[in-house]
Structures are given as structure tokens and as C-alpha cells.
């Protein structure tokens, strides 16, 4: 039986299950033969524009919130490493995703915000 504290946390802080779509990541990487920022064909990785830890985890993985950029981020290399260091603007990532999806940057942001549960 759950303790009183455990029941309190279960009621007030429900566990959030992140909706991951590994097939989408594979599909995007197959579509893109180079980094969406610099054009490099090496070490391509999928990167979330709004990171899962900063609210991107509230909605499903979606094309509009993912860019295919060079890395590896784990070694601080390429555009993915630059993104993590704050040297690559978020606006550049939005522009890359919007260009790939053939929509405006504003529409790209709007779709992601809706998926995250914002009333926009």
C-alpha cells in the first residue's frame, strides 16, 4: 500500500510520459543528406529545437521541432555542439525546420506550441 506521501505526489505530480517517435528521427535523417545549418554531410544527428527538458517533452516528437544537424554533440563538435554551447541561435534552427517543411517560421513555432498544449 502506498504511503500518504506517495499518494500525495501521485495525485499532484503525475508522471509525464514523453512521446518519442524513433521512426520519425530515422525518416528525417534519411531525407536529409547534409546538415541543415552548414551543409556538412558528416555525423548527422537529430536535434530538438525546444529540448525535451525545456518543455519539448510535453508534446510528441514532430518534424517542426527537430532539425538534422552535424555533430557529435556529445563531443561538442559541429553545429549540434555549437547549439549546446549557445553559439547557434534558436532562430537559425527554427528557420532550418521551417525551410525544410516549406512553411513560415511563425507557422512552425505555432504548430510546436499547439502540440505542447499551449492555447494558441
C-alpha positions in Angstrom: 0.0 0.0 0.0 1.3 3.5 -0.9 2.3 5.8 1.9 0.5 9.1 2.3 3.4 11.0 0.8 3.5 8.7 -2.3 -0.3 9.2 -2.8 0.2 13.0 -2.5 2.9 13.0 -5.2 0.9 10.7 -7.5 -2.1 13.0 -7.2 -0.3 16.3 -7.5 2.6 15.5 -9.8 1.5 12.9 -12.3 4.3 11.1 -14.1 4.8 12.5 -17.5 5.5 10.0 -20.3 7.4 11.5 -23.1 6.1 10.6 -26.5 9.1 9.5 -28.5 9.0 8.6 -32.2 12.2 6.9 -33.2 10.8 6.2 -36.7 10.4 10.0 -37.3 14.1 10.6 -36.4 15.2 7.8 -38.8 13.0 9.2 -41.5 14.2 12.7 -41.1 17.9 11.6 -41.1 17.2 9.6 -44.3 15.6 12.6 -46.0 18.4 15.0 -45.2 21.8 14.1 -46.7 23.5 17.1 -45.1 23.4 19.4 -42.0 20.5 21.8 -42.3 22.7 24.6 -41.0 26.2 24.3 -42.6 25.7 21.6 -45.3 28.2 19.1 -43.9 27.4 15.5 -44.8 29.2 14.0 -41.8 27.9 12.9 -38.4 24.3 13.9 -38.8 22.2 13.9 -35.7 18.6 14.9 -34.9 18.3 17.8 -32.5 15.2 19.2 -30.9 14.7 23.0 -31.2 12.8 23.1 -28.0 14.6 20.5 -25.9 12.6 17.8 -24.2 13.9 19.1 -20.8 12.6 22.6 -21.6 9.1 21.8 -22.5 9.6 20.0 -25.7 8.7 16.8 -23.9 5.1 17.9 -23.4 4.2 17.1 -26.9 5.1 14.4 -29.4 8.2 14.3 -31.4 7.3 16.3 -34.5 9.1 17.4 -37.7 8.7 21.1 -36.9 10.6 20.7 -33.6 13.5 18.7 -35.0 16.5 19.7 -37.1 19.1 17.4 -38.7 22.5 18.9 -37.9 26.1 17.8 -37.8 27.8 16.6 -34.6 28.5 14.8 -32.5 27.0 16.8 -29.7 28.5 14.5 -27.1 32.0 15.7 -28.1 30.9 19.3 -28.6 31.6 19.2 -32.3 29.7 20.5 -35.3 26.5 22.5 -35.3 25.0 20.3 -32.7 27.8 21.0 -30.3 27.5 24.7 -31.2 23.8 24.5 -30.3 24.6 23.1 -26.9 27.2 25.8 -26.3 24.7 28.5 -27.2 26.8 29.6 -30.3 24.0 28.6 -32.7 20.8 30.7 -32.4 17.5 29.1 -31.8 16.1 31.3 -34.6 18.6 29.6 -37.0 17.1 26.2 -36.0 13.6 27.4 -36.5 14.5 28.8 -39.9 16.0 25.5 -40.9 13.0 23.5 -39.8 10.6 25.9 -41.5 12.6 25.9 -44.7 12.6 22.0 -44.8 8.8 21.9 -44.1 8.1 24.7 -46.6 6.2 26.8 -44.0 6.9 30.1 -42.3 8.9 30.3 -39.1 5.8 31.6 -37.3 3.7 28.6 -38.5 6.5 26.2 -37.4 6.6 27.7 -33.9 2.8 27.8 -33.8 2.5 24.0 -34.6 5.0 23.1 -31.9 3.3 25.3 -29.3 0.0 23.7 -30.1 1.5 20.2 -29.7 3.0 21.3 -26.4 -0.5 22.1 -25.1 -0.5 25.9 -25.4 -3.7 27.6 -26.3 -2.6 29.5 -29.3 
